[in-house]
Amino acid sequence: MKIYVTGSLTQAREIKLIASALSTIKDNDVRFAKSRKELNLDDYIMLRYEHIDWCDAVYILKKENGDLCDGVVYEKVYAEKQHKEIVYIG
């Protein structure tokens, strides 16, 4: 399964750990949100949407209070429009 793991970049360490764990499962191919300071904001947003286009499922890490940051809400809505499976973590 092709999986994209996303969440607030303040949770980058946790996102990477989740992606690493999911990648150990046979037949999983995992990409995850990470800081890309070399990209301008438009290109960075496009890259995250391209990950959604590519994947079968989007795993969304919620913040500690259960909320999603605005950028992740945009990704979630785009994924829903693309009929992707969405899995919430946290």
N, C-alpha and C positions, 0 to 999 in steps of 0.2 A: 504494500500500500504506500502511496506517496502522501507524506504528511508534512504540513507546514505548522510550526510551533511559533506562536506570537504572544505578545503581551507588552506591557510598558517596558521601555528600555531601562528603567530603573531596576527591573527584575532580570537583567541580562544574564546574570550568573544562574539563576533558577531556570530560565528558558533554555540555556545551554545544557544544563543537567537533564532536563526533561527530554530534550532532543537526543542527547546521548543515550539515555535509557531506552527510548523508543527505537533507536537505530540498532539495538542489539537483537531485536525481534526479527526473525527470518522474513525476508521479502519486504521489509520496510525500507523505504528511501526517505530520509528526513532532511528538511531544510528548516532553518529557524531565523527569526528576526535578530539582527545584531547591528551594532553601530557601524556605519560606513561613512566616516568623516570625509573621505575623499570624494564622495558624491554630493552634488548640490541637492537641495530638498526635493525638487521635482523628480530628479532621477531616482532618489531614494524611495520616494512614494511609489513610483512606477515599478521599481524592483520588488517591493512588497506585494503589489497587486499581481505582478507576474508570478510570484510564488503561489498566490491563490489560484491563478489560472492553471498552473502546473499540477497542483495537488488534488488528491481525492478527499482529504479531510483536513480541517483546520483545528488545531488544538490551541485553545485560548487560555492563558494563565491570567486569572483574575487577581486584582490587587488584594492586599490583606483585608480590606474592608468590604470586599466582594464586588467592587465597582470595576468598570473598564475605563481606561483613559480614552479621550476623544479619538485619537488616531486608531486605536483598536476597535472602537465602535464603527468607524468607517470601514475598516477591514472586514468586520463581522457582517455588516450590511452588504458589502460587495460579495462576500462568500455566499451569503444567503441567496443573492440574486443569481449567482452562478450554480446554485443547487448543490453546494458542497456540504458534506457532513461536518457539523460543528460539535466539538467536544470541549466542555468547560472544565478547567482544573482550578481547584481552590474554592 
